[in-house]
Amino acid sequence: MADTVYGDDPEPGERIPAGWLCVPVRPGVHGCAARLFRTPVGERTAVAFTGPARLRAALGAAHHWIPLSEPALRALVAPLGVTRLTLDPQLTAPAPAPVAPFVPAPRPPAALAR
């Protein structure tokens, strides 16, 4: 099925840059490295947010990030074989709550067990 193009509309297969994106990074000794995530089915994806508030809401206020354009982010992760870009992910799981250590129940005396 052919896509219909009207006037000034972009081509159907053209990737339109989303402007500056907030890209989560890991700081390291030699600079920052873009963080890669996995989709629910396990595929590697680059993640970016359209604003710092959205990044903080999903990853926390202390998370490091850098501004990058969409083409720059795609070029950065392409050598790693990552082709998927997820913008403003909504379905992030919260950090797990601490679990109390398991304490086995006391055993009844042998005389009562009969």
N, C-alpha and C positions, 0 to 999 in steps of 0.2 A: 504494500500500500504506500503510495507516495504522499509525502507531507506537503501541504499547501503553504506557499510563502506569499505573504501580502505586503506590498510596499516596502517599508523600512524595517520589517521584522527581521531578526537575525536568522541565519540559516538553521535548520533543525538540528544539525549535528554540531553546531558551533558552541564552544564552551565560553560563556560570558563570565568575565572576572567578577567576583563578588566584592571587589574593593579590598581594603585592608582587613585582615582577619587576625584574631588573637589565637596564636598557635601554642599549645602547651609544650613546654620543654623541660628537659632535665639539665640542671647546671652541672658542669664538670670541670676538670682541671684545665682543659684546652678550649673551653667555651661551652656553648649550649648544644644539646642534641634534641631534635624534635621527637616527641613521644609518639609512638604508634600504639594503636589499640586494636582490639578484635571485635568484629561484629558478633551478634548472637550465634551465628553459624560458624564462627571461627576464622573468617577471612580477615586478613590484616587491613587496617584502614588508617589513614591520616585523619585526625580530628582537628577542627578549627571552630572558633566561635565568632559571631558577628559583633561582639562587644565584650569588654572586660566583665561586666555584670553577669552576663550569661556564663562565662567561664567560671567565675567565682561561685555561682549558684550550683554548677555541676561538679566542680573539682575542689572547691574550698578556697578561702581567701588567701591562703599562703602559697598557692600553686604558682610557679614561675611560668611566664609566657613571653613571647616576642611577637611584634607585628610583622606579618608577611602577606604578600598578595597571593591570590589563588595560583597563578602560573608559577610563582616562585616556590610555593609549597609542593606543587605537583612535580616540578623539576627536582626538588630536593629528595623526594621519596621514590621517584621513578627508578633510579639505579638499584633500589632495594626490592624492586618488583611489586611495589604497592601502587595500585591504580585507582583505588577507591578513596574518595574524600567524603567525610561525614561532617556536615555543618550543623552546629547547635544541637548536639544529641540531647534528647529529652529523657530517654529511658536509661538512666544510670542508677546502679544499685548503691544504696548507702553503705558505708563501712559497717562490717559486722560488729554487733555488740559483744563486749567481753562475756565469756561464758565462765560460770563458776566451776571450779574443779569438781570432778565426780568423787563423791564420798559414798562408798557402799553402805547399805543398811546393816546394822549389827545383826549377827546371827543369834537365833534363840539358843539357849542351852540345849544340849543333846537330850536331856530328860524331858523337855517340853515338846520336842520335835516328834515324839512318838505318838 
